[in-house]
Amino acid sequence: MMNLKARANNIYIYLTSTFLVFLYFCHGDNYLILWKGIPSMIFFPIGCFLIVPFLSQKEVIRNLTKNLLLQYFILLTIVTLIWAVISLFPFLNFSTNYNYLKNQLLNFLIMIICMIFFSNQANIKITLRIMVFGVFLGVFLNVYDILNIDNYYLATTEPSSRKAFSIVFARAAGFYLDPNVTASALIFGLILTEHLIKSRKNKLLYALLVGGAISLTLSLSGVLFYAVYFFFRFIYGKVRLKTIFMVVIVIMVTSFLVRDLMKREIIDFGPGITSRIMALTNPFKSNDDIVDNNSRTILLKNAIVMVSEDPIFGKGIGQHQFVKTEQSAKTRSGTHAGPHNQWLAFMIDYGLFFGVLFFSILFIILIPNKNSLYRREVLFFIAIYFLYSLFSHTAIKNHSVMFLLPLVYQMGRIKKF
């Protein structure tokens, strides 16, 4: 009887871990992409059902009361609600984006669910093993996208065709809607699971395989994240400076060669793909001046202006989503665009002081214990997460990140035996 109960419990944990890993690798900002969009609100009732058995364990509740990450999100949620209440006073220059507020509250609920599940060390180890398969799935889907590049025009012009794994082929790899989010999902998955590969040779092959998939997303930030990780993990202190210099030269020459072939229209990857490669091979100049005409640059400038307009308490919850972009044929027009920088997003919403303070505290909380079993992995995660926050204003809003933060926090507190 006990064996049957234990076996059923193991199956239950494996299924829950698989579900959480699946959400991490396929969860976009607001909805799942799986042939059709599924509202993200379904996560909460399903998640609650999955963690019910853990709520009866006294140790789980005891750990929650000591969880600094939970205390951080409770404080952030309270401040967010205070800011929302203040915006009700008409004489104050405050506003609240209630859709963004709803998403923040949903994130808080997702965070609690994941905290409860990852309070058990065995659950963490099982989840990390399953994440390896998730990484391989992401790699496979990236390759699938690049091989189906002929469908690129259909996917971008015909809404009814959005039943494939990726809406925009060869850019949004895996299940994701956004190539930058895809690339970061893969690099975080690599960082947290690489230690499970025992052989050093196999570790290197695993890292190179994921790196190839990240390059297929054509994400500038993703390539940067991967380059930083790969350098410090496999090159720093092990290879001569002369060799590193030669590799950099080869990469630069190759990139400019590809760029020249594209300019002459000898090779063509289609609109969107071509412009992204042009930016990737030379991020400072394109056919036109990409720095002046790039929508990200314009958003960054306008976001800084928004911070300077209300530097003390900010403009209100979710107002970073309304950074203005100049109407231009060469840029993405409209006003519903974030600054693509989490620090600026917080400063726009909460003010300069509170914005920097709130986000800085999160990094301090994630620092692992000195005797942590996964200290190296967590420190790598913090470094790449910091870079990610400079390129994304969803570094604390994206639902999939709510899976990562509790997992990494608890990993940093697992002691070596």
Buried (B, 14 or more C-beta within 10 A) or exposed (E): EEEEEEEEEEEEBBEBBBBBBBBBBBBBBBBBBEEEBBEBEEBBEEBBEBBEEBEEEEEBEEBBEEBBBBEBBBEBBEBBBEBBEBBEEEEEEBBBBEEBBEBBEBBBBBBBBBBBBBBBBEBBBBBBBBBBEBBBBBBBBBBBBBEBBEBBBBBBEEEEEBEBBBBBBBBBBBBBBBBBBBBBBBBBBBBBBBEEBEEEEEBBEBBEBBBEBBBBBBBBBBBBBBBBBBEEBBEEEEEEEEEEEEEEEEEEEEBEEBBEEBEEEEEEBBEBBBBBBBBBBBEEEBEEEBEEBBBBBBBBEBBBEBBEEBEEBBBBBBBBBBBBBBEEEBBBEEEEBBBBBBBBBBBBBBBBEBBBEBBEBBEEBBBBBEEBBBBBBBBBBBBBBBBBBBBBBBBBBBBBBBBBBBBBBBBBBBEEE
